[in-house]
Amino acid sequence: MAILSGRKGGRALSRIAVAAIAAALVGTTAGAASADSTPSSAAKTAQSAQKTAKAKQSGSSANSSFAAGETPTAETFPLIAADGSGQAYLYPPNGTGGFGERVALGDYSKFSQVTKVDNNKDGAFDAFYELYTNGHLVYDSVDGTPKDLGAGWDAYNLVFSAGDLGGAPADDLIARDKAGVLWLYTANADGSFAPRVKLGAGWGAMTKIAGRGDMNGDGKADIVAVDNSGVAWLYPGTGNWAAPFGNRVKLGAGWNTYNKLVGLGDLDFDGKVDLVGRDASGDLWFYPGTGTTAGSPFKDRVKVGTGWNGMRLMF
């Protein structure tokens, strides 16, 4: 039975009585200084590093594609990873599922979770949601000043964006609380949120949840979740904020070999959305997408790296 069987439709969910934490989570604009006394824009730094990486890899201008002569036809994000000391690096896609020469970004030790979004829908990231270790969530856009969305977000052990799940232009946020309840925060263009929507309980059984964009070729953003027995499930998107996922589809067993899954969109520039997994030995595996609703959304995996087990953050 699908985990989402307990979800409710319509605007009734927005009227659910929410305890004190919700007051901090929705509509708070305390100012970015609450999260960091002198905040800098990690998103701006990362975008600059991405342009540098593009120029190095293509051997031409910063506006060239990641791999010379190739241009992604779907949303494509670089991989950003931070090691145990907090030092972060940007890894540009090389067009074959792997990554090119990394570019140093700086200290990410103040972040417990980070996720990228593409709100202008140009196929590249333009903002981060940054969960600070003090529980503040900050919307960090390349076009503006970091905006503090409030404290209390450390109530969630998972915060990420799979793209536009609610049908509005901006990318939305998925959050799982420590009781295993999954919530949807539909986003506004300025990074703020509408009242959260409860998607269902029981998601604590999932060891990993990831995704970035449309994995089954129907035009809606999807997610992949791995349960504690190692079975992976595809949750197809519906584009409806009140019920953003349809009935789940079993992808197969053995996915507990991975301790991290990352959705970055189309990494081999074939127009289909892919997935990346890190196994317990630190090897990185690329799952090329098939972009089809029939059969599996992924082809056979390809090993694209080693030595990644030293990375605390990967997004």
C-alpha positions as CSV (number, residue, x, y, z in Angstrom):
1,M,0.0,0.0,0.0
2,A,1.3,3.4,-0.9
3,I,2.6,5.5,2.0
4,L,0.5,8.5,0.7
5,S,-2.8,6.8,1.3
6,G,-3.5,9.1,4.3
7,R,-3.2,12.3,2.4
8,K,-6.2,14.7,2.1
9,G,-7.4,16.8,-0.8
10,G,-8.4,20.4,-1.2
11,R,-7.5,23.4,0.8
12,A,-8.7,21.7,4.0
13,L,-5.1,20.7,4.7
14,S,-4.1,24.4,4.9
15,R,-6.5,24.7,7.9
16,I,-4.9,21.9,9.9
17,A,-4.2,23.1,13.4
18,V,-0.4,23.5,13.7
19,A,1.5,23.8,16.9
20,A,4.0,26.4,17.9
21,I,6.6,25.2,15.4
22,A,4.4,25.9,12.4
23,A,4.3,29.5,13.4
24,A,8.0,29.7,13.1
25,L,8.0,27.6,9.9
26,V,5.4,29.6,7.8
27,G,5.6,33.2,6.9
28,T,8.5,34.2,9.1
29,T,10.7,37.1,7.9
30,A,13.1,37.7,10.7
31,G,16.0,38.7,8.4
32,A,19.0,36.7,7.4
33,A,21.0,38.1,10.3
34,S,19.2,35.6,12.6
35,A,20.9,32.7,10.8
36,D,24.3,34.3,10.4
37,S,25.4,37.7,11.6
38,T,27.1,38.5,8.3
39,P,25.6,36.1,5.8
40,S,27.2,35.8,2.4
41,S,25.4,34.3,-0.6
42,A,26.5,30.7,-1.1
43,A,24.3,30.6,-4.2
44,K,26.1,33.5,-5.9
45,T,29.5,32.0,-5.1
46,A,28.3,28.6,-6.5
47,Q,26.9,30.2,-9.7
48,S,30.2,32.0,-10.2
49,A,32.1,28.7,-9.7
50,Q,29.8,27.0,-12.2
51,K,30.7,29.6,-14.8
52,T,34.4,29.1,-14.1
53,A,34.0,25.4,-14.4
54,K,32.1,25.8,-17.7
55,A,34.9,28.0,-19.1
56,K,37.6,25.5,-18.1
57,Q,35.9,22.5,-19.4
58,S,34.8,23.9,-22.7
59,G,37.9,26.0,-23.3
60,S,35.8,28.9,-24.3
61,S,33.4,31.4,-22.8
62,A,31.6,30.9,-19.4
63,N,28.3,30.6,-21.3
64,S,29.4,27.5,-23.1
65,S,28.0,24.1,-22.3
66,F,29.7,21.9,-19.7
67,A,31.1,19.6,-22.4
68,A,32.4,21.2,-25.6
69,G,29.9,20.9,-28.4
70,E,27.0,19.6,-26.2
71,T,24.2,21.5,-24.6
72,P,21.7,19.9,-22.0
73,T,18.1,19.8,-23.3
74,A,16.7,19.4,-19.8
75,E,17.3,20.8,-16.3
76,T,20.9,20.1,-15.3
77,F,22.6,20.9,-12.0
78,P,26.2,20.6,-10.9
79,L,27.0,18.4,-7.9
80,I,28.0,20.3,-4.8
81,A,29.7,18.4,-2.0
82,A,31.2,19.3,1.3
83,D,33.7,17.2,3.3
84,G,33.8,16.6,7.0
85,S,35.7,19.9,7.7
86,G,33.0,21.8,5.8
87,Q,35.0,22.6,2.7
88,A,32.6,22.6,-0.3
89,Y,33.3,22.0,-3.9
90,L,31.3,22.3,-7.1
91,Y,31.6,19.5,-9.7
92,P,30.3,20.3,-13.2
93,P,28.6,17.6,-15.2
94,N,30.9,16.3,-18.1
95,G,28.0,15.2,-20.3
96,T,28.5,11.4,-19.8
97,G,27.1,11.1,-16.3
98,G,30.3,11.9,-14.5
99,F,31.9,15.2,-13.3
100,G,34.7,17.5,-14.4
101,E,37.4,19.3,-12.4
102,R,36.0,20.6,-9.1
103,V,36.0,24.2,-8.1
104,A,36.3,25.2,-4.4
105,L,33.4,27.1,-2.9
106,G,34.3,27.7,0.7
107,D,33.1,26.7,4.2
108,Y,29.7,25.0,4.4
109,S,30.1,23.8,8.0
110,K,27.2,26.1,9.1
111,F,24.8,24.2,6.9
112,S,23.1,20.9,7.9
113,Q,21.2,20.5,4.7
114,V,21.1,22.4,1.4
115,T,19.0,22.0,-1.8
116,K,19.1,23.8,-5.1
117,V,16.1,25.2,-7.0
118,D,15.5,26.6,-10.5
119,N,12.8,29.2,-10.1
120,N,13.2,31.0,-13.5
121,K,13.0,27.7,-15.3
122,D,16.1,28.2,-17.5
123,G,17.4,24.7,-16.7
124,A,20.1,25.9,-14.2
125,F,19.9,26.5,-10.5
126,D,19.3,30.1,-9.3
127,A,18.8,29.7,-5.6
128,F,19.5,27.5,-2.5
129,Y,17.4,26.6,0.5
130,E,20.0,26.4,3.3
131,L,19.2,24.8,6.6
132,Y,21.6,26.2,9.1
133,T,22.8,24.1,12.1
134,N,20.9,26.5,14.4
135,G,17.6,25.5,12.8
136,H,17.0,28.5,10.5
137,L,16.1,28.0,6.9
138,V,17.4,30.6,4.5
139,Y,16.4,31.3,0.9
140,D,19.6,32.3,-0.9
141,S,19.0,33.6,-4.4
142,V,21.7,34.6,-6.9
143,D,19.5,37.7,-7.6
144,G,19.0,39.0,-4.0
145,T,20.0,39.1,-0.4
146,P,19.6,35.9,1.6
147,K,16.2,35.7,3.3
148,D,15.6,34.0,6.6
149,L,12.4,32.0,6.6
150,G,12.4,31.3,10.3
151,A,13.7,29.0,13.0
152,G,12.5,25.5,14.0
153,W,13.4,23.8,10.7
154,D,15.7,21.4,12.6
155,A,12.4,19.6,13.4
156,Y,13.0,18.0,9.9
157,N,15.6,15.4,9.2
158,L,15.1,15.8,5.5
159,V,14.6,19.0,3.5
160,F,15.0,19.0,-0.3
161,S,13.4,20.2,-3.6
162,A,12.5,17.8,-6.4
163,G,11.3,20.7,-8.5
164,D,7.8,22.1,-9.1
165,L,5.4,19.7,-7.4
166,G,2.4,22.0,-6.9
167,G,1.8,23.4,-10.4
168,A,3.0,26.9,-9.7
169,P,6.1,28.3,-11.4
170,A,8.5,28.1,-8.4
171,D,10.2,25.0,-7.1
172,D,8.7,23.5,-4.0
173,L,10.2,22.0,-0.8
174,I,9.6,18.5,0.7
175,A,10.3,18.1,4.4
176,R,10.1,15.0,6.6
177,D,9.7,15.5,10.3
178,K,11.3,13.2,13.0
179,A,8.0,11.4,13.4
180,G,8.2,10.3,9.8
181,V,5.5,12.6,8.4
182,L,6.1,14.1,5.0
183,W,5.1,17.7,4.3
184,L,5.0,19.8,1.1
185,Y,5.8,23.5,1.2
186,T,4.6,25.1,-2.1
187,A,6.9,28.0,-2.9
188,N,6.3,31.5,-4.1
189,A,8.6,33.3,-6.5
190,D,10.4,35.1,-3.6
191,G,11.2,31.8,-1.9
192,S,8.5,32.1,0.8
193,F,5.9,29.3,1.2
194,A,2.2,28.8,1.4
195,P,1.0,26.9,4.5
196,R,2.4,23.4,4.5
197,V,0.5,20.4,3.3
198,K,0.6,17.1,5.0
199,L,1.4,14.3,2.5
200,G,1.3,11.3,4.9
201,A,2.9,9.4,7.7
202,G,5.2,6.4,7.6
203,W,8.0,8.0,5.6
204,G,10.4,7.3,8.5
205,A,10.6,3.8,6.9
206,M,12.4,5.4,4.0
207,T,16.2,5.6,4.4
208,K,16.7,7.8,1.3
209,I,14.4,10.1,-0.7
210,A,15.7,12.0,-3.8
211,G,14.8,13.3,-7.2
212,R,15.1,16.3,-9.5
213,G,12.6,16.7,-12.2
214,D,10.6,14.3,-14.4
215,M,11.9,10.8,-14.3
216,N,9.1,8.9,-16.1
217,G,8.6,11.2,-19.0
218,D,5.1,12.5,-18.2
219,G,6.1,16.1,-17.6
220,K,5.7,16.1,-13.8
221,A,8.4,16.1,-11.2
222,D,8.9,12.7,-9.4
223,I,10.8,11.3,-6.5
224,V,12.5,8.0,-5.7
225,A,12.4,6.6,-2.1
226,V,14.3,3.6,-0.7
227,D,12.7,1.7,2.2
228,N,14.6,0.1,5.1
229,S,14.6,-3.3,3.3
230,G,16.4,-1.8,0.4
231,V,13.5,-1.6,-2.1
232,A,13.4,1.5,-4.3
233,W,10.0,3.0,-5.2
234,L,9.2,5.7,-7.8
235,Y,6.5,8.2,-6.7
236,P,5.2,9.7,-9.9
237,G,4.3,13.4,-9.7
238,T,0.8,14.6,-10.5
239,G,1.4,18.4,-10.6
240,N,-1.4,18.8,-8.0
241,W,-0.3,20.5,-4.7
242,A,-3.0,18.7,-2.7
243,A,-1.9,15.3,-3.9
244,P,1.5,15.7,-5.5
245,F,2.2,11.9,-6.0
246,G,0.4,9.1,-7.6
247,N,0.6,5.4,-6.7
248,R,4.1,4.3,-6.2
249,V,5.9,1.9,-8.6
250,K,8.4,-0.7,-7.4
251,L,11.8,-0.3,-9.0
252,G,13.6,-3.2,-7.4
253,A,15.6,-4.4,-4.4
254,G,19.2,-3.9,-3.4
255,W,19.2,-0.1,-3.1
256,N,20.4,-0.3,0.5
257,T,23.9,-0.5,-1.0
258,Y,23.7,3.3,-1.2
259,N,24.0,5.7,1.7
260,K,23.2,8.7,-0.5
261,L,21.0,9.4,-3.5
262,V,21.2,12.7,-5.4
263,G,18.9,14.0,-8.1
264,L,20.6,16.6,-10.4
265,G,18.5,16.4,-13.5
266,D,20.0,15.5,-16.9
267,L,23.7,14.7,-16.5
268,D,24.4,13.1,-19.9
269,F,22.6,15.8,-21.9
270,D,20.1,13.4,-23.6
271,G,17.0,15.2,-22.3
272,K,16.2,12.5,-19.7
273,V,16.4,12.9,-15.9
274,D,19.1,10.8,-14.2
275,L,20.1,9.8,-10.6
276,V,23.4,9.4,-8.8
277,G,24.1,7.1,-5.8
278,R,27.0,6.8,-3.5
279,D,27.7,3.3,-2.0
280,A,29.2,2.4,1.3
281,S,32.7,2.1,-0.1
282,G,32.5,5.7,-1.5
283,D,32.0,4.8,-5.1
284,L,29.7,7.0,-7.2
285,W,27.2,5.4,-9.6
286,F,25.3,7.0,-12.4
287,Y,21.8,5.8,-13.3
288,P,21.0,7.2,-16.8
289,G,17.3,7.9,-17.3
290,T,15.0,6.3,-19.8
291,G,12.3,9.0,-19.7
292,T,9.5,6.5,-20.0
293,T,6.4,5.6,-18.0
294,A,6.8,1.9,-19.2
295,G,9.3,-0.3,-17.4
296,S,12.1,1.2,-15.4
297,P,13.0,4.9,-15.4
298,F,16.7,4.0,-15.4
299,K,19.1,2.0,-17.4
300,D,21.9,-0.1,-16.0
301,R,24.2,1.9,-13.6
302,V,27.6,3.1,-14.5
303,K,30.5,3.8,-12.1
304,V,31.6,7.4,-12.4
305,G,33.9,7.9,-9.4
306,T,35.6,6.7,-6.2
307,G,36.6,8.2,-2.9
308,W,33.3,10.1,-2.2
309,N,32.7,8.6,1.3
310,G,34.5,11.7,2.8
311,M,31.7,14.0,1.8
312,R,29.1,15.0,4.5
313,L,26.9,17.0,2.2
314,M,26.0,16.1,-1.4
315,F,23.3,18.0,-3.3
